[in-house]
């Protein structure tokens, strides 16, 4: 869940400067900053599992894996926006800023009941405008289910459910077992 900061308009420069000293992370859309709720242990474990799998698979390649402290910057409906994806992979040499990526290849959001609508709606539509984005994953926090949206599939959702299943990231040729994604979170009988 997000709560807006009360101000008339916050510039991008002021937002970025504020984020560097803030104890609370804020996402930004069109001059407004929205405080982010803290993550659960399950959310954190799932994010770590995915980031570890990505990092292991991409070792030695020019791609870098980032977790929730690095933002993605984009323009949506003519407005500047910054989001904090749970996991993000950047491979583009044009990404040289230390605080955010402009050209991510993969974005992952670990979704909870309170964030699923935002992840499937506003963020999905915003992320799909990124020229570099090839795949966007929404990973359920409370059940073994991953929905992947691919540029090559015209962003149609592909949902995979069950710990014995796998989802394939085509852009990396990586088969990600859901049992590995949910290791330490969902028991095998679930």
N, CA and C atoms as a LAMMPS dump frame, in Angstrom:
ITEM: TIMESTEP
0
ITEM: NUMBER OF ATOMS
570
ITEM: BOX BOUNDS ff ff ff
-5.0000000000000000e+02 5.0000000000000000e+02
-5.0000000000000000e+02 5.0000000000000000e+02
-5.0000000000000000e+02 5.0000000000000000e+02
ITEM: ATOMS id mol type element x y z
1 1 1 N 0.836 -1.17 0
2 1 2 C 0 0 0
3 1 3 C 0.881 1.233 0
4 2 1 N 0.429 2.297 -0.662
5 2 2 C 1.207 3.511 -0.762
6 2 3 C 0.41 4.694 -0.232
7 3 1 N 1.108 5.647 0.379
8 3 2 C 0.493 6.861 0.877
9 3 3 C 1.226 8.037 0.27
10 4 1 N 0.482 9.007 -0.27
11 4 2 C 1.1 10.162 -0.918
12 4 3 C 1.653 11.125 0.121
13 5 1 N 2.799 11.716 -0.182
14 5 2 C 3.327 12.807 0.617
15 5 3 C 2.518 14.055 0.267
16 6 1 N 2.318 14.905 1.228
17 6 2 C 1.536 16.109 0.978
18 6 3 C 2.453 17.249 0.553
19 7 1 N 2.387 17.609 -0.707
20 7 2 C 3.111 18.758 -1.233
21 7 3 C 2.466 19.125 -2.564
22 8 1 N 2.681 20.347 -2.997
23 8 2 C 2.06 20.785 -4.241
24 8 3 C 2.68 20.085 -5.445
25 9 1 N 3.99 20.085 -5.527
26 9 2 C 4.685 19.433 -6.623
27 9 3 C 6.115 19.177 -6.183
28 10 1 N 6.595 17.996 -6.44
29 10 2 C 7.958 17.612 -6.085
30 10 3 C 8.727 17.378 -7.377
31 11 1 N 9.802 18.111 -7.571
32 11 2 C 10.595 17.927 -8.791
33 11 3 C 11.344 16.602 -8.728
34 12 1 N 11.768 16.122 -9.882
35 12 2 C 12.552 14.888 -9.944
36 12 3 C 13.833 15.032 -9.128
37 13 1 N 14.531 16.159 -9.265
38 13 2 C 15.777 16.371 -8.521
39 13 3 C 15.538 16.36 -7.018
40 14 1 N 14.449 17.013 -6.565
41 14 2 C 14.142 17.02 -5.132
42 14 3 C 13.75 15.627 -4.65
43 15 1 N 13.01 14.898 -5.474
44 15 2 C 12.65 13.519 -5.124
45 15 3 C 13.896 12.662 -4.947
46 16 1 N 14.797 12.703 -5.93
47 16 2 C 16.011 11.885 -5.853
48 16 3 C 16.87 12.267 -4.657
49 17 1 N 17.005 13.561 -4.388
50 17 2 C 17.782 14.012 -3.231
51 17 3 C 17.131 13.542 -1.934
52 18 1 N 15.826 13.622 -1.865
53 18 2 C 15.114 13.176 -0.669
54 18 3 C 15.235 11.687 -0.432
55 19 1 N 15.217 10.908 -1.51
56 19 2 C 15.325 9.456 -1.367
57 19 3 C 16.678 9.035 -0.798
58 20 1 N 17.706 9.788 -1.087
59 20 2 C 19.036 9.433 -0.591
60 20 3 C 19.148 9.557 0.924
61 21 1 N 18.307 10.373 1.549
62 21 2 C 18.39 10.572 3.004
63 21 3 C 17.172 10.034 3.745
64 22 1 N 16.162 9.611 3.024
65 22 2 C 14.926 9.143 3.651
66 22 3 C 15.088 7.742 4.231
67 23 1 N 14.463 7.521 5.376
68 23 2 C 14.443 6.181 5.971
69 23 3 C 13.352 5.319 5.344
70 24 1 N 12.411 5.951 4.662
71 24 2 C 11.306 5.264 4.006
72 24 3 C 11.456 5.454 2.498
73 25 1 N 11.257 4.375 1.74
74 25 2 C 11.317 4.477 0.282
75 25 3 C 10.006 5.037 -0.248
76 26 1 N 10.131 5.825 -1.324
77 26 2 C 8.966 6.408 -1.972
78 26 3 C 9.039 6.154 -3.474
79 27 1 N 7.911 5.785 -4.059
80 27 2 C 7.826 5.758 -5.503
81 27 3 C 7.286 7.115 -5.937
82 28 1 N 7.535 7.46 -7.185
83 28 2 C 7.255 8.818 -7.656
84 28 3 C 6.456 8.765 -8.946
85 29 1 N 5.414 9.579 -9.028
86 29 2 C 4.631 9.656 -10.25
87 29 3 C 4.124 11.076 -10.422
88 30 1 N 4.624 11.736 -11.462
89 30 2 C 4.117 13.039 -11.853
90 30 3 C 4.165 14.108 -10.78
91 31 1 N 5.246 14.177 -10.019
92 31 2 C 5.379 15.229 -9.022
93 31 3 C 4.922 14.84 -7.635
94 32 1 N 4.422 13.622 -7.466
95 32 2 C 3.989 13.136 -6.154
96 32 3 C 4.825 11.94 -5.743
97 33 1 N 5.19 11.898 -4.468
98 33 2 C 5.936 10.765 -3.919
99 33 3 C 4.993 9.954 -3.037
100 34 1 N 5.082 8.63 -3.149
101 34 2 C 4.207 7.729 -2.413
102 34 3 C 5.05 6.806 -1.544
103 35 1 N 4.83 6.873 -0.223
104 35 2 C 5.572 6.036 0.706
105 35 3 C 5.208 4.575 0.48
106 36 1 N 6.217 3.717 0.555
107 36 2 C 6.01 2.283 0.367
108 36 3 C 5.952 1.588 1.716
109 37 1 N 5.091 0.601 1.803
110 37 2 C 5.007 -0.207 3.017
111 37 3 C 6.205 -1.142 3.086
112 38 1 N 6.545 -1.566 4.27
113 38 2 C 7.649 -2.511 4.442
114 38 3 C 7.285 -3.887 3.915
115 39 1 N 8.282 -4.676 3.611
116 39 2 C 8.076 -6.017 3.053
117 39 3 C 8.01 -7.05 4.175
118 40 1 N 7.307 -8.148 3.893
119 40 2 C 7.25 -9.265 4.833
120 40 3 C 8.478 -10.158 4.643
121 41 1 N 8.678 -11.074 5.562
122 41 2 C 9.801 -12.01 5.419
123 41 3 C 9.603 -12.898 4.185
124 42 1 N 8.356 -13.275 3.899
125 42 2 C 8.074 -14.1 2.728
126 42 3 C 8.42 -13.34 1.441
127 43 1 N 8.004 -12.098 1.389
128 43 2 C 8.291 -11.235 0.241
129 43 3 C 9.793 -11.137 0.017
130 44 1 N 10.516 -10.899 1.083
131 44 2 C 11.97 -10.764 1.009
132 44 3 C 12.626 -12.064 0.568
133 45 1 N 12.174 -13.2 1.104
134 45 2 C 12.754 -14.496 0.751
135 45 3 C 12.542 -14.823 -0.721
136 46 1 N 11.329 -14.57 -1.222
137 46 2 C 11.032 -14.832 -2.626
138 46 3 C 11.913 -13.953 -3.516
139 47 1 N 12.022 -12.679 -3.184
140 47 2 C 12.871 -11.759 -3.959
141 47 3 C 14.314 -12.225 -3.978
142 48 1 N 14.822 -12.641 -2.805
143 48 2 C 16.21 -13.127 -2.711
144 48 3 C 16.397 -14.386 -3.548
145 49 1 N 15.443 -15.3 -3.486
146 49 2 C 15.545 -16.538 -4.258
147 49 3 C 15.631 -16.247 -5.755
148 50 1 N 14.815 -15.329 -6.227
149 50 2 C 14.809 -14.981 -7.65
150 50 3 C 16.115 -14.282 -8.031
151 51 1 N 16.516 -13.307 -7.221
152 51 2 C 17.755 -12.576 -7.516
153 51 3 C 18.948 -13.529 -7.527
154 52 1 N 18.99 -14.47 -6.603
155 52 2 C 20.087 -15.443 -6.552
156 52 3 C 20.094 -16.307 -7.814
157 53 1 N 18.924 -16.771 -8.229
158 53 2 C 18.841 -17.605 -9.442
159 53 3 C 19.288 -16.814 -10.672
160 54 1 N 18.847 -15.568 -10.76
161 54 2 C 19.262 -14.719 -11.882
162 54 3 C 20.764 -14.495 -11.86
163 55 1 N 21.292 -14.14 -10.706
164 55 2 C 22.721 -13.815 -10.581
165 55 3 C 23.574 -15.033 -10.92
166 56 1 N 23.182 -16.182 -10.423
167 56 2 C 23.916 -17.416 -10.712
168 56 3 C 23.924 -17.696 -12.212
169 57 1 N 22.764 -17.549 -12.845
170 57 2 C 22.645 -17.831 -14.275
171 57 3 C 23.419 -16.818 -15.13
172 58 1 N 23.483 -15.581 -14.661
173 58 2 C 24.081 -14.51 -15.467
174 58 3 C 25.552 -14.233 -15.14
175 59 1 N 26.14 -15.008 -14.26
176 59 2 C 27.545 -14.81 -13.924
177 59 3 C 28.4 -14.87 -15.186
178 60 1 N 29.27 -13.877 -15.325
179 60 2 C 30.15 -13.811 -16.484
180 60 3 C 29.552 -13.087 -17.678
181 61 1 N 28.281 -12.708 -17.576
182 61 2 C 27.636 -11.966 -18.663
183 61 3 C 27.613 -10.483 -18.304
184 62 1 N 27.275 -9.638 -19.253
185 62 2 C 27.312 -8.199 -18.998
186 62 3 C 26.093 -7.683 -18.243
187 63 1 N 25.168 -8.543 -17.92
188 63 2 C 23.959 -8.147 -17.204
189 63 3 C 24.221 -8.049 -15.704
190 64 1 N 23.483 -7.146 -15.047
191 64 2 C 23.579 -6.982 -13.6
192 64 3 C 22.198 -7.166 -12.988
193 65 1 N 22.17 -7.764 -11.804
194 65 2 C 20.922 -8.024 -11.088
195 65 3 C 20.826 -7.047 -9.922
196 66 1 N 19.666 -6.417 -9.793
197 66 2 C 19.434 -5.452 -8.722
198 66 3 C 18.209 -5.86 -7.922
199 67 1 N 18.233 -5.5 -6.64
200 67 2 C 17.066 -5.748 -5.791
201 67 3 C 16.398 -4.428 -5.459
202 68 1 N 15.525 -4.448 -4.531
203 68 2 C 14.555 -3.385 -4.278
204 68 3 C 15.093 -2.004 -3.927
205 69 1 N 16.378 -1.814 -3.821
206 69 2 C 16.907 -0.484 -3.516
207 69 3 C 17.26 0.331 -4.752
208 70 1 N 17.182 -0.256 -5.934
209 70 2 C 17.478 0.454 -7.179
210 70 3 C 16.155 0.688 -7.906
211 71 1 N 15.958 1.908 -8.347
212 71 2 C 14.718 2.313 -9.007
213 71 3 C 14.803 2.102 -10.52
214 72 1 N 13.635 2.072 -11.142
215 72 2 C 13.534 2.175 -12.59
216 72 3 C 12.896 3.536 -12.862
217 73 1 N 13.435 4.236 -13.858
218 73 2 C 12.896 5.539 -14.235
219 73 3 C 12.249 5.423 -15.6
220 74 1 N 11.064 6.002 -15.737
221 74 2 C 10.354 5.95 -16.995
222 74 3 C 9.412 7.137 -17.107
223 75 1 N 8.804 7.261 -18.258
224 75 2 C 7.783 8.268 -18.484
225 75 3 C 6.497 7.537 -18.826
226 76 1 N 5.437 7.844 -18.089
227 76 2 C 4.151 7.223 -18.344
228 76 3 C 3.092 8.314 -18.407
229 77 1 N 2.253 8.239 -19.382
230 77 2 C 1.245 9.263 -19.678
231 77 3 C 1.815 10.674 -19.547
232 78 1 N 3.01 10.856 -20.096
233 78 2 C 3.657 12.158 -20.115
234 78 3 C 4.245 12.62 -18.797
235 79 1 N 4.27 11.753 -17.807
236 79 2 C 4.769 12.114 -16.477
237 79 3 C 5.999 11.282 -16.131
238 80 1 N 6.95 11.903 -15.42
239 80 2 C 8.092 11.155 -14.902
240 80 3 C 7.616 10.21 -13.814
241 81 1 N 8.2 9.019 -13.783
242 81 2 C 7.852 8.035 -12.762
243 81 3 C 9.104 7.282 -12.331
244 82 1 N 9.145 6.921 -11.061
245 82 2 C 10.189 6.072 -10.499
246 82 3 C 9.492 5.006 -9.67
247 83 1 N 9.843 3.747 -9.923
248 83 2 C 9.343 2.63 -9.135
249 83 3 C 10.533 1.85 -8.608
250 84 1 N 10.3 1.117 -7.519
251 84 2 C 11.301 0.226 -6.947
252 84 3 C 10.882 -1.216 -7.23
253 85 1 N 11.273 -1.806 -8.354
254 85 2 C 10.944 -3.22 -8.577
255 85 3 C 11.632 -4.092 -7.521
256 86 1 N 11.049 -5.246 -7.246
257 86 2 C 11.651 -6.146 -6.261
258 86 3 C 12.945 -6.739 -6.789
259 87 1 N 12.974 -7.091 -8.06
260 87 2 C 14.187 -7.581 -8.719
261 87 3 C 14.181 -6.997 -10.127
262 88 1 N 15.356 -6.626 -10.595
263 88 2 C 15.467 -6.044 -11.925
264 88 3 C 16.809 -6.46 -12.515
265 89 1 N 16.816 -6.701 -13.823
266 89 2 C 18.048 -7.052 -14.517
267 89 3 C 18.294 -6.002 -15.588
268 90 1 N 19.499 -5.443 -15.564
269 90 2 C 19.908 -4.477 -16.568
270 90 3 C 21.113 -4.988 -17.336
271 91 1 N 21.048 -4.863 -18.658
272 91 2 C 22.137 -5.337 -19.519
273 91 3 C 22.612 -4.254 -20.473
274 92 1 N 21.999 -3.093 -20.426
275 92 2 C 22.247 -2.04 -21.397
276 92 3 C 23.385 -1.121 -20.937
277 93 1 N 24.413 -0.935 -21.755
278 93 2 C 25.534 -0.077 -21.356
279 93 3 C 25.153 1.391 -21.197
280 94 1 N 23.977 1.784 -21.685
281 94 2 C 23.522 3.167 -21.506
282 94 3 C 23.092 3.458 -20.068
283 95 1 N 22.863 2.415 -19.282
284 95 2 C 22.471 2.608 -17.883
285 95 3 C 23.702 2.898 -17.048
286 96 1 N 23.93 4.181 -16.796
287 96 2 C 25.122 4.593 -16.055
288 96 3 C 24.793 5.332 -14.765
289 97 1 N 23.513 5.59 -14.5
290 97 2 C 23.146 6.312 -13.287
291 97 3 C 23.246 5.38 -12.088
292 98 1 N 23.685 5.893 -10.956
293 98 2 C 23.875 5.057 -9.764
294 98 3 C 22.59 4.77 -8.998
295 99 1 N 21.531 5.535 -9.232
296 99 2 C 20.314 5.375 -8.436
297 99 3 C 19.168 4.683 -9.16
298 100 1 N 19.253 4.6 -10.481
299 100 2 C 18.142 4.013 -11.22
300 100 3 C 18.601 3.481 -12.578
301 101 1 N 17.739 2.625 -13.155
302 101 2 C 17.934 2.134 -14.52
303 101 3 C 16.888 2.777 -15.432
304 102 1 N 17.294 3.025 -16.656
305 102 2 C 16.38 3.495 -17.689
306 102 3 C 16.032 2.388 -18.678
307 103 1 N 16.908 1.363 -18.753
308 103 2 C 16.786 0.339 -19.786
309 103 3 C 16.836 -1.087 -19.214
310 104 1 N 15.96 -1.424 -18.272
311 104 2 C 15.98 -2.786 -17.734
312 104 3 C 15.511 -3.802 -18.775
313 105 1 N 16.003 -5.027 -18.633
314 105 2 C 15.62 -6.109 -19.544
315 105 3 C 14.503 -6.96 -18.932
316 106 1 N 14.581 -7.159 -17.612
317 106 2 C 13.585 -7.945 -16.881
318 106 3 C 13.233 -7.193 -15.603
319 107 1 N 11.941 -7.181 -15.273
320 107 2 C 11.472 -6.618 -14.008
321 107 3 C 10.609 -7.665 -13.33
322 108 1 N 10.797 -7.787 -12.005
323 108 2 C 10.009 -8.72 -11.2
324 108 3 C 9.368 -7.947 -10.056
325 109 1 N 8.082 -8.155 -9.872
326 109 2 C 7.377 -7.645 -8.702
327 109 3 C 6.833 -8.84 -7.933
328 110 1 N 7.132 -8.89 -6.639
329 110 2 C 6.553 -9.897 -5.754
330 110 3 C 5.287 -9.268 -5.201
331 111 1 N 4.168 -9.866 -5.524
332 111 2 C 2.874 -9.252 -5.286
333 111 3 C 2.183 -9.819 -4.057
334 112 1 N 1.588 -8.912 -3.29
335 112 2 C 0.773 -9.312 -2.147
336 112 3 C -0.663 -8.886 -2.415
337 113 1 N -1.551 -9.225 -1.518
338 113 2 C -2.953 -8.844 -1.69
339 113 3 C -3.092 -7.327 -1.821
340 114 1 N -2.265 -6.569 -1.089
341 114 2 C -2.382 -5.109 -1.108
342 114 3 C -1.694 -4.463 -2.314
343 115 1 N -0.794 -5.187 -3.013
344 115 2 C -0.084 -4.578 -4.154
345 115 3 C -0.455 -5.178 -5.501
346 116 1 N -1.207 -6.268 -5.491
347 116 2 C -1.477 -6.973 -6.748
348 116 3 C -2.168 -6.091 -7.784
349 117 1 N -3.123 -5.292 -7.37
350 117 2 C -3.826 -4.429 -8.321
351 117 3 C -2.876 -3.418 -8.962
352 118 1 N -1.995 -2.832 -8.174
353 118 2 C -1.009 -1.881 -8.686
354 118 3 C -0.021 -2.576 -9.623
355 119 1 N 0.451 -3.773 -9.227
356 119 2 C 1.425 -4.517 -10.038
357 119 3 C 0.838 -4.955 -11.373
358 120 1 N -0.423 -5.382 -11.372
359 120 2 C -1.068 -5.863 -12.596
360 120 3 C -1.656 -4.731 -13.439
361 121 1 N -1.851 -3.578 -12.844
362 121 2 C -2.454 -2.457 -13.543
363 121 3 C -1.445 -1.387 -13.897
364 122 1 N -1.323 -0.399 -13.029
365 122 2 C -0.474 0.768 -13.29
366 122 3 C 0.966 0.401 -13.648
367 123 1 N 1.587 -0.444 -12.824
368 123 2 C 2.995 -0.774 -13.074
369 123 3 C 3.166 -1.577 -14.356
370 124 1 N 2.305 -2.54 -14.594
371 124 2 C 2.415 -3.35 -15.815
372 124 3 C 2.334 -2.458 -17.054
373 125 1 N 1.367 -1.579 -17.077
374 125 2 C 1.215 -0.689 -18.233
375 125 3 C 2.397 0.255 -18.37
376 126 1 N 2.888 0.765 -17.253
377 126 2 C 4.047 1.661 -17.285
378 126 3 C 5.298 0.912 -17.746
379 127 1 N 5.543 -0.259 -17.18
380 127 2 C 6.737 -1.027 -17.537
381 127 3 C 6.747 -1.402 -19.015
382 128 1 N 5.589 -1.72 -19.559
383 128 2 C 5.509 -2.129 -20.965
384 128 3 C 5.916 -1.011 -21.919
385 129 1 N 5.994 0.225 -21.458
386 129 2 C 6.435 1.324 -22.319
387 129 3 C 7.949 1.396 -22.427
388 130 1 N 8.666 0.656 -21.595
389 130 2 C 10.126 0.664 -21.621
390 130 3 C 10.619 -0.075 -22.865
391 131 1 N 11.359 0.601 -23.704
392 131 2 C 11.821 0.011 -24.965
393 131 3 C 12.692 -1.219 -24.764
394 132 1 N 13.393 -1.292 -23.654
395 132 2 C 14.336 -2.378 -23.407
396 132 3 C 13.708 -3.586 -22.722
397 133 1 N 12.547 -3.402 -22.102
398 133 2 C 11.956 -4.476 -21.307
399 133 3 C 11.497 -5.618 -22.196
400 134 1 N 11.952 -6.816 -21.864
401 134 2 C 11.551 -8.002 -22.617
402 134 3 C 10.561 -8.864 -21.851
403 135 1 N 10.718 -8.924 -20.508
404 135 2 C 9.825 -9.757 -19.714
405 135 3 C 9.548 -9.104 -18.366
406 136 1 N 8.289 -9.21 -17.937
407 136 2 C 7.837 -8.687 -16.653
408 136 3 C 7.154 -9.818 -15.91
409 137 1 N 7.627 -10.108 -14.699
410 137 2 C 7.073 -11.195 -13.894
411 137 3 C 6.361 -10.633 -12.675
412 138 1 N 5.17 -11.163 -12.418
413 138 2 C 4.469 -10.897 -11.171
414 138 3 C 4.429 -12.216 -10.426
415 139 1 N 5.051 -12.215 -9.249
416 139 2 C 5.195 -13.428 -8.455
417 139 3 C 4.298 -13.303 -7.228
418 140 1 N 3.346 -14.203 -7.093
419 140 2 C 2.435 -14.164 -5.945
420 140 3 C 3.212 -14.484 -4.672
421 141 1 N 2.873 -13.789 -3.624
422 141 2 C 3.555 -14.011 -2.348
423 141 3 C 2.887 -15.116 -1.531
424 142 1 N 1.584 -15.32 -1.715
425 142 2 C 0.826 -16.223 -0.858
426 142 3 C 0.489 -17.572 -1.495
427 143 1 N 0.937 -17.785 -2.715
428 143 2 C 0.688 -19.054 -3.405
429 143 3 C 1.768 -19.246 -4.468
430 144 1 N 2.001 -20.477 -4.868
431 144 2 C 3.031 -20.768 -5.871
432 144 3 C 2.479 -20.46 -7.254
433 145 1 N 2.635 -19.178 -7.667
434 145 2 C 2.093 -18.741 -8.949
435 145 3 C 2.914 -17.578 -9.49
436 146 1 N 3.309 -17.704 -10.753
437 146 2 C 4.057 -16.647 -11.436
438 146 3 C 3.343 -16.338 -12.741
439 147 1 N 3.118 -15.045 -12.967
440 147 2 C 2.565 -14.59 -14.239
441 147 3 C 3.664 -13.83 -14.95
442 148 1 N 3.913 -14.211 -16.191
443 148 2 C 4.946 -13.539 -16.975
444 148 3 C 4.295 -12.866 -18.184
445 149 1 N 4.728 -11.642 -18.426
446 149 2 C 4.298 -10.871 -19.59
447 149 3 C 5.537 -10.692 -20.457
448 150 1 N 5.425 -11.027 -21.754
449 150 2 C 6.568 -10.944 -22.659
450 150 3 C 6.265 -10.012 -23.829
451 151 1 N 7.262 -9.256 -24.193
452 151 2 C 7.135 -8.41 -25.382
453 151 3 C 6.858 -9.282 -26.608
454 152 1 N 7.543 -10.44 -26.702
455 152 2 C 7.391 -11.309 -27.87
456 152 3 C 5.999 -11.925 -27.97
457 153 1 N 5.234 -11.869 -26.87
458 153 2 C 3.88 -12.415 -26.844
459 153 3 C 2.853 -11.278 -26.753
460 154 1 N 3.274 -10.072 -27.168
461 154 2 C 2.406 -8.886 -27.143
462 154 3 C 1.845 -8.627 -25.749
463 155 1 N 2.643 -8.947 -24.74
464 155 2 C 2.338 -8.687 -23.33
465 155 3 C 1.135 -9.47 -22.811
466 156 1 N 0.754 -10.547 -23.483
467 156 2 C -0.335 -11.385 -22.98
468 156 3 C 0.159 -12.139 -21.742
469 157 1 N -0.652 -12.247 -20.704
470 157 2 C -0.211 -12.948 -19.488
471 157 3 C -0.108 -14.452 -19.704
472 158 1 N 0.951 -15.037 -19.131
473 158 2 C 1.15 -16.486 -19.113
474 158 3 C 1.338 -16.864 -17.65
475 159 1 N 0.389 -17.596 -17.09
476 159 2 C 0.438 -17.922 -15.664
477 159 3 C 0.841 -19.374 -15.464
478 160 1 N 1.77 -19.582 -14.536
479 160 2 C 2.24 -20.91 -14.167
480 160 3 C 2.018 -21.056 -12.664
481 161 1 N 1.419 -22.177 -12.257
482 161 2 C 1.119 -22.39 -10.839
483 161 3 C 1.527 -23.793 -10.42
484 162 1 N 1.959 -23.905 -9.171
485 162 2 C 2.338 -25.194 -8.605
486 162 3 C 3.837 -25.316 -8.415
487 163 1 N 4.245 -25.819 -7.266
488 163 2 C 5.67 -25.912 -6.94
489 163 3 C 6.44 -26.82 -7.884
490 164 1 N 5.784 -27.757 -8.534
491 164 2 C 6.472 -28.656 -9.451
492 164 3 C 6.649 -28.08 -10.85
493 165 1 N 6.146 -26.89 -11.075
494 165 2 C 6.199 -26.27 -12.399
495 165 3 C 7.428 -25.365 -12.541
496 166 1 N 7.667 -24.919 -13.765
497 166 2 C 8.754 -23.971 -14.014
498 166 3 C 8.265 -22.902 -14.978
499 167 1 N 8.882 -21.742 -14.876
500 167 2 C 8.625 -20.65 -15.795
501 167 3 C 9.935 -20.371 -16.514
502 168 1 N 9.86 -20.153 -17.814
503 168 2 C 11.077 -19.927 -18.59
504 168 3 C 11.19 -18.466 -18.979
505 169 1 N 12.324 -17.879 -18.646
506 169 2 C 12.638 -16.541 -19.12
507 169 3 C 13.344 -16.714 -20.447
508 170 1 N 12.678 -16.367 -21.505
509 170 2 C 13.216 -16.572 -22.841
510 170 3 C 14.424 -15.687 -23.113
511 171 1 N 14.414 -14.488 -22.582
512 171 2 C 15.504 -13.561 -22.887
513 171 3 C 16.834 -14.007 -22.282
514 172 1 N 16.796 -14.874 -21.274
515 172 2 C 18.026 -15.401 -20.668
516 172 3 C 18.181 -16.891 -20.881
517 173 1 N 17.181 -17.529 -21.49
518 173 2 C 17.166 -18.975 -21.622
519 173 3 C 17.35 -19.619 -20.243
520 174 1 N 16.499 -19.182 -19.31
521 174 2 C 16.569 -19.666 -17.924
522 174 3 C 15.239 -20.273 -17.524
523 175 1 N 15.258 -21.553 -17.14
524 175 2 C 14.084 -22.214 -16.593
525 175 3 C 14.139 -22.049 -15.075
526 176 1 N 13.158 -21.373 -14.54
527 176 2 C 13.113 -21.068 -13.117
528 176 3 C 12.072 -21.965 -12.462
529 177 1 N 12.524 -22.874 -11.617
530 177 2 C 11.618 -23.788 -10.931
531 177 3 C 10.868 -23.037 -9.839
532 178 1 N 9.549 -23.207 -9.801
533 178 2 C 8.781 -22.531 -8.767
534 178 3 C 9.154 -23.034 -7.38
535 179 1 N 9.583 -24.275 -7.28
536 179 2 C 10.041 -24.774 -5.976
537 179 3 C 11.254 -23.994 -5.482
538 180 1 N 12.11 -23.534 -6.398
539 180 2 C 13.268 -22.713 -6.008
540 180 3 C 12.838 -21.287 -5.678
541 181 1 N 11.868 -20.758 -6.428
542 181 2 C 11.356 -19.409 -6.168
543 181 3 C 10.771 -19.334 -4.761
544 182 1 N 10.041 -20.365 -4.36
545 182 2 C 9.333 -20.361 -3.081
546 182 3 C 10.053 -21.135 -1.983
547 183 1 N 11.32 -21.491 -2.209
548 183 2 C 12.074 -22.22 -1.198
549 183 3 C 12.122 -21.423 0.109
550 184 1 N 11.769 -22.067 1.2
551 184 2 C 11.755 -21.416 2.506
552 184 3 C 10.503 -20.632 2.788
553 185 1 N 9.531 -20.656 1.848
554 185 2 C 8.319 -19.863 2.015
555 185 3 C 7.069 -20.753 2.007
556 186 1 N 6.923 -21.549 0.937
557 186 2 C 5.756 -22.422 0.788
558 186 3 C 6.222 -23.86 0.883
559 187 1 N 5.582 -24.604 1.737
560 187 2 C 5.951 -26.013 1.92
561 187 3 C 5.582 -26.823 0.682
562 188 1 N 6.371 -27.854 0.352
563 188 2 C 6.132 -28.65 -0.861
564 188 3 C 4.712 -29.201 -1.003
565 189 1 N 3.993 -29.434 0.082
566 189 2 C 2.637 -29.961 -0.015
567 189 3 C 1.635 -28.911 -0.483
568 190 1 N 2.047 -27.634 -0.524
569 190 2 C 1.126 -26.547 -0.925
570 190 3 C 0.922 -26.503 -2.408
